[in-house]
């Protein structure tokens, strides 16, 4: 897994589509990601290391967990051949621990359980406690897709800088995406 992560963030983001991601046995198939690079104005690493983004400058395979808008936890995995790159997990198709996800989210529609970075973290039980933990060892499980999958690509969403960058990736035809891809 580490050699898969030791590549440029857009390549890693694409390769993680179809991967299995779980935390403490709860999770599913990754269906949507976004790439962030240290030279990218939309990245938390763009201005250099800070206490908040320190995991992005650490070893490949670490979790970078942060709060979005002071409300929702967001999970990224540190990657790339140089420090400061990460991939945001935007959505997954729930396949393991469905009852636990339903309980945490308070809703039963599997398509909405982990469709969006905040929902994904709530469904999996990810909080600041997982920041800087290795995602290549328990309690995380991250396994590449067993076979190639069809991937769609487009601009990232929910950002105000470098919005034209086509670094959002999704599983083609998935009903579990946070938002449909245009075109």
N, CA, C and O of each residue as an XYZ file, in Angstrom:
732
protein
N       0.819     -1.199      0.000
C       0.000      0.000      0.000
C       0.859      1.259      0.000
O       0.508      2.241     -0.654
N       1.977      1.248      0.721
C       2.814      2.452      0.809
C       3.311      2.870     -0.577
O       3.347      4.065     -0.869
N       3.699      1.914     -1.446
C       4.184      2.307     -2.770
C       3.059      2.920     -3.617
O       3.330      3.750     -4.484
N       1.808      2.522     -3.377
C       0.680      3.157     -4.064
C       0.555      4.613     -3.616
O       0.188      5.478     -4.411
N       0.860      4.883     -2.350
C       0.711      6.225     -1.787
C       1.889      7.140     -2.094
O       1.779      8.357     -1.943
N       2.997      6.582     -2.517
C       4.205      7.371     -2.776
C       4.224      7.873     -4.223
O       5.223      7.733     -4.929
N       3.109      8.456     -4.647
C       2.923      8.980     -6.004
C       2.266     10.357     -5.895
O       1.793     10.722     -4.819
N       2.226     11.113     -6.965
C       1.542     12.410     -6.915
C       0.083     12.256     -6.474
O      -0.572     11.265     -6.798
N      -0.409     13.236     -5.743
C      -1.744     13.136     -5.140
C      -2.865     12.868     -6.154
O      -3.756     12.080     -5.838
N      -2.879     13.471     -7.348
C      -3.967     13.133     -8.281
C      -3.951     11.655     -8.691
O      -5.003     11.042     -8.866
N      -2.771     11.102     -8.839
C      -2.673      9.684     -9.190
C      -3.173      8.816     -8.037
O      -3.889      7.840     -8.260
N      -2.802      9.163     -6.814
C      -3.261      8.413     -5.639
C      -4.780      8.528     -5.513
O      -5.458      7.535     -5.249
N      -5.314      9.740     -5.702
C      -6.760      9.946     -5.590
C      -7.517      9.051     -6.572
O      -8.554      8.482     -6.230
N      -7.000      8.934     -7.771
C      -7.625      8.071     -8.787
C      -7.498      6.590     -8.384
O      -8.459      5.830     -8.508
N      -6.330      6.190     -7.911
C      -6.091      4.789     -7.550
C      -6.890      4.350     -6.324
O      -7.148      3.158     -6.161
N      -7.285      5.285     -5.462
C      -8.055      4.932     -4.272
C      -9.536      4.675     -4.572
O     -10.248      4.131     -3.729
N     -10.000      5.058     -5.753
C     -11.383      4.753     -6.121
C     -11.523      3.230     -6.258
O     -10.768      2.583     -6.983
N     -12.496      2.687     -5.550
C     -12.700      1.237     -5.544
C     -11.976      0.526     -4.416
O     -12.179     -0.671     -4.212
N     -11.125      1.250     -3.670
C     -10.405      0.647     -2.539
C     -11.371      0.400     -1.385
O     -12.432      1.019     -1.307
N     -10.996     -0.503     -0.497
C     -11.748     -0.756      0.718
C     -11.141      0.080      1.835
O      -9.938      0.009      2.083
N     -11.971      0.874      2.514
C     -11.545      1.682      3.655
C     -12.439      1.360      4.832
O     -13.660      1.491      4.749
N     -11.823      0.934      5.941
C     -12.587      0.735      7.162
C     -11.824      1.336      8.333
O     -10.606      1.507      8.293
N     -12.583      1.651      9.374
C     -12.019      2.068     10.656
C     -12.742      1.259     11.722
O     -13.964      1.336     11.850
N     -11.984      0.487     12.479
C     -12.535     -0.415     13.497
C     -13.617     -1.318     12.910
O     -14.639     -1.576     13.547
N     -13.381     -1.793     11.689
C     -14.278     -2.748     11.045
C     -15.496     -2.153     10.363
O     -16.303     -2.891      9.798
N     -15.647     -0.834     10.400
C     -16.795     -0.162      9.795
C     -16.309      0.606      8.569
O     -15.327      1.343      8.657
N     -16.981      0.446      7.425
C     -16.560      1.184      6.234
C     -17.140      0.621      4.968
O     -18.243      0.073      4.952
N     -16.371      0.765      3.892
C     -16.847      0.304      2.599
C     -15.919      0.669      1.472
O     -14.720      0.870      1.667
N     -16.490      0.751      0.285
C     -15.739      0.988     -0.937
C     -15.638      2.502     -1.184
O     -16.644      3.211     -1.173
N     -14.431      2.971     -1.403
C     -14.202      4.394     -1.687
C     -14.762      4.700     -3.070
O     -14.383      4.074     -4.060
N     -15.685      5.690     -3.125
C     -16.302      6.038     -4.401
C     -16.007      7.470     -4.831
O     -16.343      7.856     -5.951
N     -15.378      8.274     -3.951
C     -15.093      9.665     -4.327
C     -13.922     10.196     -3.503
O     -13.863     10.006     -2.288
N     -12.994     10.864     -4.185
C     -11.815     11.452     -3.542
C     -11.500     12.799     -4.186
O     -12.012     13.132     -5.254
N     -10.647     13.562     -3.512
C     -10.090     14.788     -4.085
C      -8.616     14.853     -3.727
O      -8.220     14.491     -2.619
N      -7.807     15.317     -4.670
C      -6.361     15.440     -4.470
C      -5.988     16.867     -4.096
O      -6.584     17.829     -4.581
N      -4.994     16.987     -3.225
C      -4.434     18.280     -2.823
C      -2.918     18.164     -2.807
O      -2.364     17.165     -2.348
N      -2.259     19.189     -3.312
C      -0.819     19.191     -3.504
C      -0.218     20.396     -2.771
O      -0.916     21.394     -2.588
N       1.043     20.342     -2.349
C       1.617     21.482     -1.633
C       1.693     22.770     -2.457
O       1.734     23.859     -1.885
N       1.712     22.666     -3.780
C       1.748     23.856     -4.643
C       0.350     24.345     -5.021
O       0.212     25.273     -5.818
N      -0.657     23.740     -4.468
C      -2.059     23.993     -4.781
C      -2.622     25.032     -3.806
O      -2.638     24.780     -2.601
N      -3.084     26.189     -4.287
C      -3.616     27.226     -3.387
C      -4.809     26.769     -2.550
O      -5.102     27.387     -1.526
N      -5.511     25.702     -2.957
C      -6.648     25.193     -2.186
C      -6.216     24.254     -1.060
O      -7.032     23.889     -0.215
N      -4.954     23.865     -1.043
C      -4.455     22.908     -0.057
C      -4.125     23.581      1.270
O      -3.655     24.718      1.298
N      -4.369     22.885      2.350
C      -3.975     23.373      3.677
C      -2.456     23.465      3.793
O      -1.954     24.172      4.667
N      -1.722     22.778      2.946
C      -0.252     22.775      3.000
C       0.368     23.915      2.194
O       1.581     24.118      2.254
N      -0.430     24.651      1.452
C       0.089     25.656      0.529
C       0.993     26.694      1.204
O       2.002     27.096      0.623
N       0.654     27.126      2.399
C       1.447     28.154      3.106
C       2.531     27.571      3.993
O       3.186     28.305      4.733
N       2.729     26.261      3.929
C       3.760     25.620      4.733
C       3.200     24.979      5.988
O       2.002     25.056      6.260
N       4.086     24.341      6.753
C       3.640     23.608      7.942
C       3.080     24.532      9.031
O       3.589     25.626      9.271
N       2.031     24.056      9.668
C       1.437     24.707     10.841
C       1.081     23.593     11.828
O       1.121     22.419     11.458
N       0.740     23.924     13.057
C       0.297     22.862     13.977
C      -0.910     22.089     13.434
O      -1.006     20.878     13.634
N      -1.827     22.774     12.753
C      -3.020     22.103     12.224
C      -2.682     21.104     11.122
O      -3.184     19.980     11.134
N      -1.830     21.502     10.160
C      -1.576     20.644      9.000
C      -0.311     19.789      9.137
O       0.117     19.172      8.162
N       0.286     19.743     10.319
C       1.548     19.011     10.528
C       1.536     17.586      9.966
O       2.542     17.168      9.394
N       0.440     16.817     10.101
C       0.467     15.462      9.532
C       0.738     15.438      8.030
O       1.297     14.464      7.528
N       0.352     16.494      7.298
C       0.577     16.529      5.851
C       2.062     16.556      5.500
O       2.447     16.240      4.375
N       2.879     16.930      6.455
C       4.320     17.010      6.224
C       5.062     15.835      6.859
O       6.291     15.828      6.930
N       4.305     14.853      7.315
C       4.888     13.668      7.927
C       4.919     12.511      6.962
O       4.852     12.699      5.747
N       5.019     11.325      7.497
C       5.140     10.132      6.643
C       3.899      9.862      5.797
O       2.772     10.150      6.200
N       4.136      9.307      4.629
C       3.071      8.851      3.737
C       2.251      7.792      4.477
O       2.796      6.962      5.205
N       0.934      7.836      4.276
C       0.058      6.841      4.888
C      -0.584      7.289      6.184
O      -1.381      6.554      6.767
N      -0.250      8.484      6.643
C      -0.832      9.019      7.883
C      -2.174      9.672      7.596
O      -2.424     10.148      6.489
N      -3.030      9.686      8.604
C      -4.308     10.387      8.516
C      -4.101     11.861      8.832
O      -3.381     12.212      9.767
N      -4.730     12.704      8.056
C      -4.825     14.130      8.359
C      -6.309     14.402      8.543
O      -7.076     14.404      7.580
N      -6.703     14.631      9.791
C      -8.102     14.855     10.134
C      -8.242     16.295     10.601
O      -7.504     16.746     11.476
N      -9.182     17.005     10.021
C      -9.405     18.401     10.414
C     -10.901     18.686     10.433
O     -11.704     17.943      9.869
N     -11.251     19.783     11.098
C     -12.651     20.234     11.150
C     -12.919     21.182      9.994
O     -12.131     22.088      9.721
N     -14.037     20.964      9.321
C     -14.473     21.833      8.243
C     -15.596     22.725      8.776
O     -16.594     22.240      9.309
N     -15.413     24.021      8.621
C     -16.399     25.003      9.078
C     -16.727     24.845     10.568
O     -17.807     25.241     11.007
N     -15.812     24.274     11.340
C     -16.013     24.096     12.765
C     -17.055     23.058     13.122
O     -17.435     22.937     14.287
N     -17.529     22.296     12.125
C     -18.630     21.358     12.356
C     -18.300     19.902     12.077
O     -18.599     19.024     12.887
N     -17.682     19.649     10.930
C     -17.545     18.282     10.426
C     -16.076     17.862     10.356
O     -15.222     18.632      9.918
N     -15.798     16.645     10.788
C     -14.452     16.100     10.616
C     -14.278     15.666      9.173
O     -15.221     15.173      8.554
N     -13.082     15.843      8.633
C     -12.739     15.415      7.274
C     -11.474     14.565      7.344
O     -10.525     14.914      8.046
N     -11.463     13.452      6.616
C     -10.358     12.498      6.631
C      -9.582     12.557      5.325
O     -10.150     12.441      4.240
N      -8.273     12.739      5.451
C      -7.348     12.721      4.316
C      -6.268     11.687      4.597
O      -6.008     11.345      5.750
N      -5.650     11.201      3.549
C      -4.474     10.358      3.702
C      -3.295     11.081      3.068
O      -3.379     11.558      1.937
N      -2.198     11.154      3.808
C      -0.983     11.811      3.333
C      -0.347     10.933      2.262
O      -0.271      9.713      2.410
N       0.102     11.557      1.194
C       0.670     10.809      0.073
C       1.710     11.660     -0.634
O       2.020     12.773     -0.209
N       2.232     11.127     -1.697
C       3.107     11.888     -2.578
C       4.582     11.678     -2.346
O       5.013     11.256     -1.273
N       5.352     11.985     -3.383
C       6.796     11.832     -3.292
C       7.468     12.951     -2.500
O       8.648     12.850     -2.163
N       6.716     14.029     -2.200
C       7.274     15.105     -1.375
C       6.229     15.550     -0.359
O       5.034     15.363     -0.589
N       6.650     16.130      0.750
C       5.724     16.485      1.825
C       4.667     17.505      1.398
O       4.897     18.343      0.527
N       3.489     17.404      2.046
C       2.440     18.382      1.863
C       1.294     17.960      0.960
O       0.399     18.766      0.707
N       1.287     16.735      0.467
C       0.206     16.261     -0.395
C      -0.714     15.329      0.383
O      -0.280     14.616      1.287
N      -1.990     15.350      0.015
C      -2.957     14.469      0.664
C      -4.147     14.255     -0.257
O      -4.361     15.000     -1.213
N      -4.912     13.224      0.052
C      -6.144     12.917     -0.662
C      -7.275     12.916      0.356
O      -7.219     12.231      1.377
N      -8.306     13.703      0.050
C      -9.515     13.775      0.872
C     -10.458     12.653      0.461
O     -10.740     12.471     -0.724
N     -10.947     11.899      1.452
C     -11.976     10.895      1.195
C     -13.323     11.616      1.230
O     -13.747     12.090      2.284
N     -13.994     11.698      0.083
C     -15.264     12.435     -0.023
C     -16.490     11.540      0.173
O     -17.501     11.999      0.705
N     -16.423     10.280     -0.245
C     -17.595      9.414     -0.111
C     -17.199      7.957     -0.232
O     -16.201      7.612     -0.865
N     -18.011      7.107      0.395
C     -17.830      5.669      0.215
C     -19.180      4.969      0.176
O     -20.187      5.478      0.667
N     -19.166      3.807     -0.415
C     -20.341      2.937     -0.443
C     -20.279      2.050      0.785
O     -19.380      1.215      0.883
N     -21.201      2.200      1.727
C     -21.151      1.408      2.956
C     -21.340     -0.079      2.673
O     -22.300     -0.474      2.013
N     -20.422     -0.897      3.174
C     -20.539     -2.344      2.997
C     -20.296     -3.112      4.287
O     -20.719     -4.263      4.394
N     -19.634     -2.519      5.262
C     -19.307     -3.196      6.524
C     -19.731     -2.330      7.707
O     -19.406     -1.144      7.765
N     -20.456     -2.930      8.646
C     -20.879     -2.178      9.820
C     -22.032     -1.239      9.552
O     -22.117     -0.162     10.143
N     -22.920     -1.643      8.663
C     -24.045     -0.791      8.270
C     -24.891     -0.350      9.469
O     -25.270      0.817      9.557
N     -25.187     -1.260     10.379
C     -25.992     -0.909     11.557
C     -25.306      0.161     12.395
O     -25.960      1.075     12.896
N     -23.996      0.050     12.546
C     -23.233      1.045     13.311
C     -23.288      2.402     12.614
O     -23.460      3.427     13.274
N     -23.146      2.422     11.297
C     -23.224      3.678     10.542
C     -24.609      4.305     10.654
O     -24.732      5.516     10.837
N     -25.640      3.491     10.546
C     -27.016      3.986     10.661
C     -27.242      4.597     12.040
O     -27.869      5.650     12.161
N     -26.735      3.942     13.068
C     -26.859      4.455     14.434
C     -26.121      5.790     14.594
O     -26.662      6.731     15.174
N     -24.914      5.870     14.091
C     -24.120      7.105     14.215
C     -24.732      8.264     13.434
O     -24.684      9.411     13.877
N     -25.299      7.965     12.286
C     -25.828      9.014     11.412
C     -27.308      9.310     11.670
O     -27.797     10.380     11.308
N     -28.022      8.369     12.292
C     -29.423      8.597     12.573
C     -30.309      8.576     11.345
O     -31.356      9.222     11.318
N     -29.896      7.841     10.335
C     -30.712      7.680      9.130
C     -30.417      6.345      8.485
O     -29.359      5.753      8.701
N     -31.370      5.874      7.685
C     -31.244      4.527      7.144
C     -30.897      4.421      5.680
O     -30.613      3.323      5.201
N     -30.910      5.527      4.944
C     -30.630      5.474      3.504
C     -29.136      5.251      3.280
O     -28.346      6.165      3.516
N     -28.728      4.070      2.833
C     -27.297      3.791      2.643
C     -26.607      4.772      1.690
O     -25.407      5.017      1.822
N     -27.350      5.334      0.735
C     -26.750      6.270     -0.226
C     -26.316      7.572      0.438
O     -25.447      8.261     -0.097
N     -26.881      7.927      1.567
C     -26.555      9.185      2.242
C     -25.663      8.983      3.465
O     -25.191      9.963      4.042
N     -25.422      7.751      3.871
C     -24.657      7.495      5.095
C     -23.249      8.088      5.059
O     -22.801      8.674      6.045
N     -22.560      7.944      3.951
C     -21.158      8.386      3.861
C     -20.920      9.173      2.580
O     -19.835      9.106      2.002
N     -21.936      9.926      2.131
C     -21.845     10.719      0.901
C     -21.494     12.154      1.267
O     -22.371     12.997      1.451
N     -20.207     12.412      1.367
C     -19.673     13.711      1.769
C     -18.632     13.489      2.851
O     -18.769     12.563      3.650
N     -17.594     14.316      2.898
C     -16.505     14.073      3.844
C     -16.935     14.085      5.310
O     -16.447     13.275      6.099
N     -17.840     14.989      5.686
C     -18.313     15.032      7.070
C     -19.170     13.831      7.415
O     -19.036     13.256      8.495
N     -20.043     13.453      6.508
C     -20.887     12.271      6.716
C     -20.041     11.010      6.808
O     -20.297     10.144      7.644
N     -19.034     10.907      5.950
C     -18.146      9.752      5.956
C     -17.484      9.601      7.322
O     -17.459      8.507      7.886
N     -16.946     10.702      7.856
C     -16.273     10.627      9.159
C     -17.252     10.289     10.272
O     -16.926      9.502     11.160
N     -18.439     10.869     10.239
C     -19.432     10.563     11.265
C     -19.826      9.085     11.186
O     -19.915      8.417     12.216
N     -20.062      8.570      9.985
C     -20.460      7.175      9.809
C     -19.379      6.211     10.294
O     -19.691      5.173     10.877
N     -18.113      6.548     10.058
C     -17.015      5.677     10.463
C     -16.564      5.907     11.898
O     -15.827      5.089     12.448
N     -16.996      7.007     12.518
C     -16.556      7.316     13.878
C     -15.189      7.966     13.924
O     -14.472      7.832     14.915
N     -14.813      8.676     12.853
C     -13.515      9.351     12.761
C     -13.616     10.715     13.438
O     -14.542     11.481     13.171
N     -12.655     11.012     14.317
C     -12.583     12.307     15.000
C     -11.125     12.768     15.026
O     -10.262     12.149     14.404
N     -10.860     13.841     15.739
C      -9.492     14.346     15.885
C      -8.570     13.305     16.515
O      -7.354     13.373     16.335
N      -9.121     12.360     17.238
C      -8.307     11.313     17.875
C      -7.534     10.484     16.843
O      -6.516      9.875     17.171
N      -8.019     10.463     15.594
C      -7.334      9.679     14.554
C      -6.316     10.508     13.771
O      -5.594      9.972     12.930
N      -6.255     11.807     14.043
C      -5.286     12.652     13.339
C      -3.873     12.135     13.563
O      -3.466     11.877     14.696
N      -3.135     11.988     12.475
C      -1.734     11.549     12.456
C      -1.548     10.057     12.754
O      -0.418      9.610     12.948
N      -2.633      9.284     12.794
C      -2.504      7.830     12.935
C      -2.168      7.224     11.568
O      -2.514      7.781     10.526
N      -1.503      6.098     11.593
C      -1.228      5.377     10.354
C      -2.532      4.795      9.819
O      -3.294      4.169     10.557
N      -2.775      5.003      8.548
C      -3.944      4.419      7.901
C      -3.607      3.104      7.214
O      -4.458      2.510      6.551
N      -2.376      2.652      7.368
C      -1.957      1.398      6.755
C      -1.862      0.280      7.788
O      -1.297     -0.779      7.513
N      -2.419      0.519      8.985
C      -2.394     -0.473     10.056
C      -3.669     -0.329     10.893
O      -4.299      0.728     10.879
N      -4.052     -1.382     11.622
C      -5.236     -1.297     12.471
C      -5.118     -0.132     13.456
O      -4.025      0.177     13.930
N      -6.249      0.509     13.760
C      -7.639      0.133     13.493
C      -8.142      0.492     12.089
O      -9.303      0.240     11.764
N      -7.272      1.080     11.256
C      -7.649      1.334      9.861
C      -7.376      0.093      9.027
O      -6.529     -0.732      9.368
N      -8.101     -0.020      7.942
C      -7.828     -1.027      6.911
C      -8.036     -0.324      5.579
O      -9.107      0.220      5.308
N      -7.014     -0.343      4.765
C      -7.077      0.287      3.444
C      -6.451     -0.678      2.448
O      -5.254     -0.961      2.501
N      -7.286     -1.177      1.537
C      -6.838     -2.154      0.547
C      -7.215     -1.665     -0.847
O      -8.351     -1.249     -1.073
N      -6.269     -1.712     -1.780
C      -6.582     -1.284     -3.157
C      -7.704     -2.119     -3.755
O      -7.966     -3.236     -3.310
N      -8.356     -1.574     -4.757
C      -9.404     -2.308     -5.472
C      -8.837     -3.605     -6.024
O      -7.700     -3.649     -6.492
N      -9.634     -4.654     -5.966
C      -9.194     -5.963     -6.452
C      -9.048     -5.992     -7.975
O      -8.257     -6.768     -8.511
N      -9.805     -5.150     -8.662
C      -9.765     -5.082    -10.126
C      -9.930     -3.630    -10.548
O     -10.455     -2.824     -9.780
N      -9.493     -3.283    -11.748
C      -9.676     -1.902    -12.218
C     -11.154     -1.511    -12.226
O     -12.030     -2.337    -12.484
N     -11.412     -0.228    -11.936
C     -12.774      0.296    -11.935
C     -12.843      1.499    -12.875
O     -11.829      2.132    -13.167
N     -14.043      1.800    -13.339
C     -14.250      2.968    -14.204
C     -14.307      4.221    -13.332
O     -15.095      4.299    -12.389
N     -13.460      5.202    -13.660
C     -13.334      6.408    -12.852
C     -13.715      7.627    -13.690
O     -13.319      7.751    -14.849
N     -14.492      8.522    -13.079
C     -14.804      9.813    -13.689
C     -14.003     10.882    -12.955
O     -13.611     10.700    -11.802
N     -13.765     11.997    -13.639
C     -12.900     13.049    -13.101
C     -13.535     14.403    -13.385
O     -14.183     14.597    -14.414
N     -13.338     15.338    -12.457
C     -13.858     16.680    -12.655
C     -13.285     17.642    -11.637
O     -12.391     17.276    -10.873
N     -13.794     18.885    -11.615
C     -13.292     19.874    -10.670
C     -13.694     19.535     -9.233
O     -14.735     18.924     -8.989
N     -12.854     19.942     -8.303
C     -13.144     19.746     -6.884
C     -14.324     20.627     -6.483
O     -14.648     21.594     -7.172
N     -14.951     20.291     -5.386
C     -16.116     21.053     -4.928
C     -15.896     21.525     -3.486
O     -15.099     20.953     -2.743
N     -16.619     22.574     -3.115
C     -16.547     23.073     -1.747
C     -15.314     23.901     -1.448
O     -14.975     24.102     -0.281
N     -14.631     24.389     -2.484
C     -13.435     25.219     -2.294
C     -13.613     26.522     -3.061
O     -14.497     26.641     -3.909
N     -12.763     27.499     -2.754
C     -12.855     28.793     -3.449
C     -11.603     29.110     -4.264
O     -11.624     30.017     -5.096
N     -10.518     28.378     -4.038
C      -9.275     28.601     -4.785
C      -8.995     27.383     -5.656
O      -9.306     26.252     -5.281
N      -8.407     27.625     -6.819
C      -8.042     26.551     -7.758
C      -9.229     25.629     -8.049
O      -9.075     24.412     -8.155
N     -10.408     26.228     -8.174
C     -11.621     25.441     -8.401
C     -11.623     24.741     -9.764
O     -12.328     23.751     -9.958
N     -10.839     25.258    -10.693
C     -10.797     24.666    -12.036
C      -9.962     23.386    -12.097
O     -10.023     22.654    -13.084
N      -9.195     23.117    -11.064
C      -8.327     21.927    -11.039
C      -9.184     20.659    -11.077
O     -10.000     20.465    -10.176
N      -9.038     19.798    -12.070
C      -9.875     18.597    -12.184
C      -9.359     17.437    -11.319
O      -9.049     16.360    -11.829
N      -9.274     17.671    -10.032
C      -8.697     16.678     -9.124
C      -9.723     16.011     -8.229
O      -9.392     15.548     -7.137
N     -10.949     15.961     -8.677
C     -11.986     15.182     -7.982
C     -12.228     13.932     -8.812
O     -12.383     14.002    -10.031
N     -12.258     12.776     -8.134
C     -12.390     11.498     -8.821
C     -13.550     10.722     -8.217
O     -13.795     10.795     -7.013
N     -14.261      9.982     -9.054
C     -15.397      9.209     -8.558
C     -15.565      7.909     -9.306
O     -15.083      7.744    -10.426
N     -16.259      6.992     -8.663
C     -16.591      5.717     -9.281
C     -17.743      5.948    -10.249
O     -18.830      6.356     -9.841
N     -17.508      5.691    -11.515
C     -18.520      5.938    -12.552
C     -19.826      5.230    -12.216
O     -19.839      4.035    -11.922
N     -20.932      5.986    -12.263
C     -22.253      5.418    -12.056
C     -22.637      5.152    -10.604
O     -23.724      4.632    -10.352
N     -21.797      5.486     -9.658
C     -22.100      5.192     -8.258
C     -23.228      6.082     -7.729
O     -23.206      7.295     -7.939
N     -24.211      5.492     -7.047
C     -25.258      6.289     -6.407
C     -24.842      6.798     -5.026
O     -25.643      7.422     -4.330
N     -23.593      6.536     -4.625
C     -23.115      6.890     -3.290
C     -22.230      8.145     -3.274
O     -21.665      8.484     -2.233
N     -22.105      8.836     -4.413
C     -21.294     10.048     -4.505
C     -21.903     11.167     -3.664
O     -23.104     11.163     -3.397
N     -21.074     12.122     -3.248
C     -21.593     13.268     -2.521
C     -22.345     14.205     -3.459
O     -23.301     14.867     -3.056
N     -21.910     14.252     -4.695
C     -22.557     15.069     -5.732
C     -22.203     14.447     -7.085
O     -21.083     13.977     -7.285
N     -23.158     14.447     -8.004
C     -22.920     13.875     -9.326
C     -21.845     14.671    -10.078
O     -21.667     15.867     -9.851
N     -21.154     13.998    -10.952
C     -20.189     14.644    -11.840
C     -20.945     15.176    -13.041
O     -21.842     14.507    -13.556
N     -20.596     16.374    -13.495
C     -21.270     16.921    -14.681
C     -20.636     16.336    -15.943
O     -19.463     15.962    -15.965
N     -21.451     16.274    -16.980
C     -20.943     15.816    -18.273
C     -20.981     14.408    -18.460
O     -20.577     13.915    -19.512
